Amino acid sequence: MSGHTRARRRDRRVYLRSHPLLFGLLAATRGRAVRRIGGTVLVHDAEAYREALTGLPLDRTAAGTTGGAAREALGGGGGVLFDQEGGGHRAGRRSLAEGLGAAGVERLRAVWQPLLVRGLAPLGRGAEVDVVELARELAGSVAGALLECGAGPAELAEAAAQAAAASVRSHLPGPPRPGAAARAAGAAERLQGLLGGGDALDAMVAVAAVNTTVAALPRAVAWCADAGLWEQAADGGLRPRLVEELLRVTAASPVLPRVAAGAGTVGGCPVRGGDRLLLVARHAAGAHRRDPDGRDPAGPGVARLVFGAGPHVCPGARLATALLADVLEGLAGYRPVVARARVDRGAALPGWRVLRVRAGA
């Protein structure tokens, strides 16, 4: 079995064991660029995906969308960036961009670098490191610093994870979950309490930063270990391209749920106002068919689709890229292998609950 085959087989487990119904449906329909099933339009093709995000009017507050889930997760309030339109959306993004621009990321790097050095040190002593636990600490610390929140990193990360899971999982296929609304409300209240009663935008930033980091970072490390990509990770010239490739194949937010606000077309398929759209970022970026390779990358035009497109690009892309690059650089000298992996069946995004690694030979 080749390294990439082993890596892909392991990575598929995070989908099949955490969200089996949803990803079974997506796998069964990906043979066509765009497919309608009743009032739902599934979008798999890269160009159609861009068209949906940049050329179709979208209802950012509808139930079951990212914005709607954000409102529910945060107690029904508006102003959470994902549910905003027009001037409010642009102003929210500008405010966030100041903290996540080049200077902001360098300030945050000073927060995560000492934690990373300390967290990886056991590998040098022959001990194992749980990359998921490390990712939670990094994500909680970075989110806390970005939002100037005094809560402990572990507590903030746990609260953000629970808020996302309680809301997002209530919209997945399957029978209704008793008590889901009460759990979502309680999780949102706890998170906002840790943030000192701050505005909903702060809470949404914490939810997004923590959940995407904890989902993507361990999966990228596992892929590197299984596919033998540590040589590329150690190479300063190849590392930036490898990081983009790993973010492409792990696709931390693999599906973007949206609702059309008006009529239009996507990939030649007529769309009506009120139609649900499942924009499959994972397939648009070719994560299901092209292995990551810093020497032969898919290119930024494809790789960055996992962060959205047009005015809907994720403002945290620079932060995610810088953090993963530093983690890979720190690990590359140890050439770690996976000692134990267990899927997180309750998380909002597909990921590992445990990923323990040890230094390789």
C-alpha positions as CSV (number, residue, x, y, z in Angstrom):
1,M,0.0,0.0,0.0
2,S,1.4,3.4,-1.0
3,G,1.8,6.2,1.6
4,H,-0.9,8.3,0.0
5,T,-3.3,5.4,-0.2
6,R,-2.7,4.8,3.5
7,A,-3.2,8.5,4.3
8,R,-6.4,8.8,2.2
9,R,-7.8,5.6,3.8
10,R,-7.2,7.0,7.3
11,D,-8.6,10.4,6.4
12,R,-11.8,9.0,5.0
13,R,-12.6,7.6,8.5
14,V,-13.2,11.1,9.8
15,Y,-16.1,11.4,7.3
16,L,-17.5,7.9,7.4
17,R,-17.6,7.7,11.2
18,S,-18.7,11.2,12.1
19,H,-21.1,12.2,9.3
20,P,-21.9,9.0,7.4
21,L,-25.3,10.0,6.0
22,L,-24.2,13.3,4.6
23,F,-21.0,12.2,3.1
24,G,-22.6,9.1,1.7
25,L,-25.0,11.3,-0.2
26,L,-22.2,13.6,-1.4
27,A,-20.1,10.7,-2.7
28,A,-23.1,9.2,-4.5
29,T,-23.9,12.4,-6.3
30,R,-20.4,13.7,-7.2
31,G,-20.5,12.2,-10.7
32,R,-22.2,15.3,-12.0
33,A,-21.0,18.9,-11.6
34,V,-24.4,20.0,-10.3
35,R,-27.3,17.8,-9.3
36,R,-30.8,18.7,-8.1
37,I,-32.6,16.5,-5.6
38,G,-36.0,18.1,-4.9
39,G,-35.4,21.5,-3.5
40,T,-31.7,21.0,-2.9
41,V,-29.0,21.7,-5.4
42,L,-25.6,19.9,-4.8
43,V,-22.7,21.7,-6.3
44,H,-19.4,19.7,-6.8
45,D,-17.7,21.4,-9.7
46,A,-15.1,24.2,-9.1
47,E,-16.6,26.7,-11.6
48,A,-20.1,26.1,-10.5
49,Y,-19.0,26.5,-6.9
50,R,-17.4,29.9,-7.7
51,E,-20.6,30.9,-9.6
52,A,-22.8,30.1,-6.6
53,L,-20.7,32.1,-4.2
54,T,-20.1,35.1,-6.5
55,G,-23.0,35.3,-9.0
56,L,-26.1,34.0,-7.1
57,P,-28.1,36.0,-4.6
58,L,-27.9,34.2,-1.2
59,D,-30.1,34.3,1.9
60,R,-27.5,34.5,4.6
61,T,-30.0,34.2,7.5
62,A,-32.0,31.1,6.4
63,A,-32.2,28.1,8.7
64,G,-29.7,25.5,7.9
65,T,-27.1,27.9,6.3
66,T,-23.8,28.8,7.9
67,G,-25.3,32.2,9.0
68,G,-28.5,30.5,10.3
69,A,-26.5,28.0,12.3
70,A,-24.3,30.8,13.6
71,R,-27.4,32.7,14.9
72,E,-28.8,29.6,16.5
73,A,-25.5,28.7,18.1
74,L,-25.2,32.2,19.5
75,G,-28.7,32.4,20.9
76,G,-30.5,33.9,18.0
77,G,-28.7,37.2,17.7
78,G,-27.6,38.8,14.4
79,G,-24.4,40.4,13.5
80,V,-22.2,37.3,13.3
81,L,-20.6,38.1,10.0
82,F,-21.8,35.0,8.3
83,D,-25.5,36.2,8.4
84,Q,-24.8,39.8,7.3
85,E,-25.2,41.5,4.0
86,G,-24.1,44.7,2.4
87,G,-22.5,47.4,4.5
88,G,-22.8,45.4,7.8
89,H,-21.0,42.4,6.2
90,R,-18.2,44.6,4.7
91,A,-17.7,46.5,8.0
92,G,-17.6,43.3,10.0
93,R,-15.0,41.8,7.6
94,R,-12.9,45.0,7.6
95,S,-12.8,44.9,11.4
96,L,-11.8,41.3,11.5
97,A,-9.3,41.7,8.8
98,E,-7.3,44.2,10.9
99,G,-6.6,41.4,13.4
100,L,-6.0,38.7,10.8
101,G,-3.8,40.7,8.4
102,A,-0.1,40.2,8.1
103,A,0.7,42.3,11.2
104,G,-2.1,40.7,13.2
105,V,-0.9,37.2,12.3
106,E,2.7,38.0,13.4
107,R,1.3,39.2,16.7
108,L,-0.6,36.0,17.1
109,R,2.5,34.0,16.1
110,A,4.2,35.3,19.2
111,V,1.4,33.6,21.2
112,W,1.5,30.2,19.6
113,Q,5.2,29.7,19.0
114,P,6.2,29.1,22.7
115,L,3.2,26.8,23.1
116,L,4.2,24.9,20.0
117,V,7.8,24.5,21.2
118,R,6.7,23.3,24.6
119,G,4.0,21.0,23.2
120,L,6.3,19.2,20.8
121,A,9.2,18.8,23.3
122,P,8.1,15.4,24.5
123,L,8.8,13.9,21.1
124,G,12.5,14.6,21.7
125,R,12.3,12.5,24.9
126,G,10.7,9.5,23.1
127,A,7.2,10.3,24.4
128,E,4.0,10.6,22.4
129,V,2.1,13.9,21.7
130,D,-1.6,14.2,21.1
131,V,-1.9,16.6,18.2
132,V,-5.6,17.2,18.9
133,E,-4.9,18.3,22.4
134,L,-2.1,20.5,21.1
135,A,-4.4,22.0,18.4
136,R,-7.0,22.8,21.1
137,E,-4.4,24.7,23.2
138,L,-3.1,26.6,20.1
139,A,-6.6,27.4,18.9
140,G,-7.9,28.5,22.3
141,S,-4.9,30.6,23.0
142,V,-5.0,32.3,19.5
143,A,-8.7,32.9,19.7
144,G,-8.3,34.3,23.3
145,A,-5.5,36.7,22.2
146,L,-7.4,37.8,19.0
147,L,-10.5,38.6,21.1
148,E,-8.6,39.9,24.1
149,C,-10.4,37.3,26.3
150,G,-9.0,36.2,29.6
151,A,-10.6,32.7,29.6
152,G,-8.3,29.7,29.7
153,P,-7.4,28.3,26.3
154,A,-8.8,24.8,27.1
155,E,-12.0,26.2,28.5
156,L,-12.5,28.5,25.6
157,A,-11.8,25.8,23.0
158,E,-14.2,23.4,24.6
159,A,-17.0,26.0,24.8
160,A,-16.5,26.9,21.1
161,A,-16.5,23.3,20.1
162,Q,-19.7,22.5,22.0
163,A,-21.5,25.6,20.6
164,A,-20.7,24.6,17.1
165,A,-21.5,20.9,17.5
166,A,-24.9,21.5,19.2
167,S,-26.0,23.8,16.4
168,V,-24.6,22.2,13.3
169,R,-25.5,18.7,14.1
170,S,-29.1,19.6,14.5
171,H,-29.2,20.4,10.7
172,L,-27.6,17.2,9.5
173,P,-29.6,14.4,7.9
174,G,-31.2,11.9,10.2
175,P,-34.0,11.8,12.9
176,P,-34.6,14.8,15.2
177,R,-32.4,14.8,18.3
178,P,-34.4,15.3,21.5
179,G,-33.2,18.3,23.5
180,A,-31.0,19.7,20.7
181,A,-32.3,23.2,21.0
182,A,-31.8,23.3,24.7
183,R,-28.2,22.0,24.4
184,A,-27.5,24.6,21.7
185,A,-28.8,27.4,23.8
186,G,-26.8,26.3,26.9
187,A,-23.6,26.0,24.9
188,A,-24.1,29.4,23.4
189,E,-24.7,31.0,26.8
190,R,-21.5,29.3,28.2
191,L,-19.4,30.6,25.3
192,Q,-20.6,34.1,25.5
193,G,-20.1,34.1,29.3
194,L,-16.5,33.2,28.8
195,L,-16.1,36.0,26.3
196,G,-17.4,38.4,29.0
197,G,-20.7,38.9,27.3
198,G,-19.1,40.3,24.2
199,D,-20.9,40.8,20.9
200,A,-22.0,38.0,18.7
201,L,-19.1,38.6,16.2
202,D,-16.6,37.7,18.9
203,A,-18.4,34.5,19.6
204,M,-18.5,33.6,16.0
205,V,-14.8,34.2,15.5
206,A,-14.1,31.9,18.5
207,V,-16.3,29.2,17.0
208,A,-14.8,29.4,13.6
209,A,-11.2,29.7,14.7
210,V,-11.3,26.8,17.2
211,N,-13.4,24.4,15.2
212,T,-11.5,24.7,11.9
213,T,-8.1,24.6,13.6
214,V,-8.9,21.5,15.7
215,A,-10.4,19.8,12.6
216,A,-7.8,20.6,10.0
217,L,-4.4,20.7,11.8
218,P,-4.4,17.0,13.2
219,R,-5.7,15.7,9.9
220,A,-2.9,17.5,8.0
221,V,-0.3,16.0,10.4
222,A,-1.7,12.5,10.0
223,W,-1.6,12.8,6.2
224,C,2.1,13.9,6.4
225,A,2.9,11.0,8.7
226,D,1.1,8.4,6.6
227,A,2.3,9.7,3.2
228,G,5.9,10.4,4.2
229,L,5.8,14.1,3.4
230,W,8.1,15.2,6.2
231,E,10.9,15.9,3.7
232,Q,8.7,18.5,2.0
233,A,7.6,19.9,5.3
234,A,11.3,20.4,6.3
235,D,12.1,22.3,3.0
236,G,11.5,26.0,3.4
237,G,10.8,26.4,-0.3
238,L,8.3,23.5,-0.6
239,R,6.6,24.0,2.8
240,P,4.3,26.9,1.8
241,R,3.0,24.9,-1.2
242,L,2.6,21.7,0.9
243,V,0.6,23.7,3.5
244,E,-1.9,24.9,0.7
245,E,-2.1,21.3,-0.5
246,L,-2.8,19.9,2.9
247,L,-5.5,22.5,3.6
248,R,-7.0,21.6,0.2
249,V,-7.3,17.9,0.8
250,T,-8.4,18.2,4.5
251,A,-11.0,20.9,3.6
252,A,-11.9,21.7,7.2
253,S,-15.3,23.0,6.2
254,P,-16.0,20.5,3.5
255,V,-19.6,21.6,2.7
256,L,-21.0,25.1,2.7
257,P,-24.8,25.1,3.2
258,R,-26.5,28.1,1.5
259,V,-30.0,29.1,0.5
260,A,-30.8,31.0,-2.8
261,A,-32.4,34.4,-2.2
262,G,-33.5,34.7,-5.8
263,A,-33.6,33.0,-9.1
264,G,-30.5,32.3,-11.1
265,T,-28.4,29.5,-12.6
266,V,-25.4,27.5,-11.2
267,G,-23.5,25.4,-13.6
268,G,-26.4,25.5,-16.1
269,C,-28.9,24.3,-13.5
270,P,-31.8,26.6,-12.9
271,V,-32.0,27.7,-9.2
272,R,-35.2,29.2,-7.6
273,G,-35.4,31.5,-4.7
274,G,-35.6,29.3,-1.5
275,D,-33.7,26.4,-3.0
276,R,-31.1,24.9,-0.7
277,L,-27.5,24.7,-2.0
278,L,-24.9,22.3,-0.7
279,L,-21.6,23.7,-2.0
280,V,-19.1,20.9,-1.7
281,A,-15.8,22.7,-1.1
282,R,-14.0,19.3,-0.8
283,H,-15.0,18.3,-4.3
284,A,-14.6,21.7,-5.9
285,A,-10.9,21.7,-4.7
286,G,-10.4,18.2,-6.0
287,A,-9.6,16.8,-2.5
288,H,-11.3,13.5,-3.3
289,R,-9.1,12.8,-6.4
290,R,-5.8,14.6,-6.2
291,D,-3.3,13.8,-3.4
292,P,-1.3,16.7,-1.8
293,D,2.1,17.3,-3.2
294,G,4.2,20.5,-2.7
295,R,6.2,19.6,-5.8
296,D,3.2,19.4,-8.0
297,P,0.4,21.5,-6.4
298,A,-3.1,22.0,-7.7
299,G,-2.4,25.8,-7.7
300,P,-3.9,28.5,-5.6
301,G,-6.9,29.0,-7.8
302,V,-8.1,25.5,-6.8
303,A,-6.5,25.1,-3.4
304,R,-8.0,28.2,-1.9
305,L,-11.5,27.2,-2.9
306,V,-11.7,25.5,0.5
307,F,-11.7,29.1,2.0
308,G,-14.6,30.2,-0.3
309,A,-14.6,32.7,-3.2
310,G,-15.2,36.3,-3.9
311,P,-16.7,38.4,-1.1
312,H,-17.2,35.1,0.9
313,V,-13.6,34.2,1.3
314,C,-12.8,33.1,4.9
315,P,-10.9,36.0,6.6
316,G,-8.9,33.5,8.6
317,A,-7.1,32.0,5.6
318,R,-3.8,33.7,6.3
319,L,-3.9,32.7,10.0
320,A,-4.7,29.0,9.1
321,T,-1.8,28.9,6.6
322,A,0.7,30.4,9.0
323,L,-0.2,28.2,11.9
324,L,-0.1,25.0,9.9
325,A,3.3,26.0,8.4
326,D,4.8,26.5,11.8
327,V,3.4,23.2,13.1
328,L,4.8,21.3,10.2
329,E,8.2,23.0,10.5
330,G,8.2,22.1,14.2
331,L,7.3,18.4,13.6
332,A,9.5,17.9,10.5
333,G,12.7,17.2,12.5
334,Y,11.0,14.4,14.4
335,R,9.5,12.7,11.3
336,P,6.6,11.5,13.5
337,V,4.4,8.5,12.8
338,V,0.8,8.0,14.0
339,A,0.6,5.8,17.2
340,R,-3.1,6.1,17.8
341,A,-6.1,7.8,16.1
342,R,-9.7,8.0,17.1
343,V,-12.5,9.9,15.3
344,D,-14.5,12.6,17.0
345,R,-18.1,11.5,16.3
346,G,-19.7,14.5,18.0
347,A,-17.8,17.4,16.5
348,A,-19.3,19.9,14.1
349,L,-16.6,19.3,11.5
350,P,-15.0,16.0,10.5
351,G,-11.9,15.4,12.6
352,W,-10.0,13.4,15.1
353,R,-10.8,13.2,18.8
354,V,-7.3,11.7,19.5
355,L,-4.3,11.7,17.3
356,R,-1.2,10.6,19.1
357,V,2.2,10.7,17.3
358,R,5.7,9.6,18.2
359,A,9.0,10.4,16.7
360,G,9.9,8.2,13.7
361,A,13.1,6.2,13.2
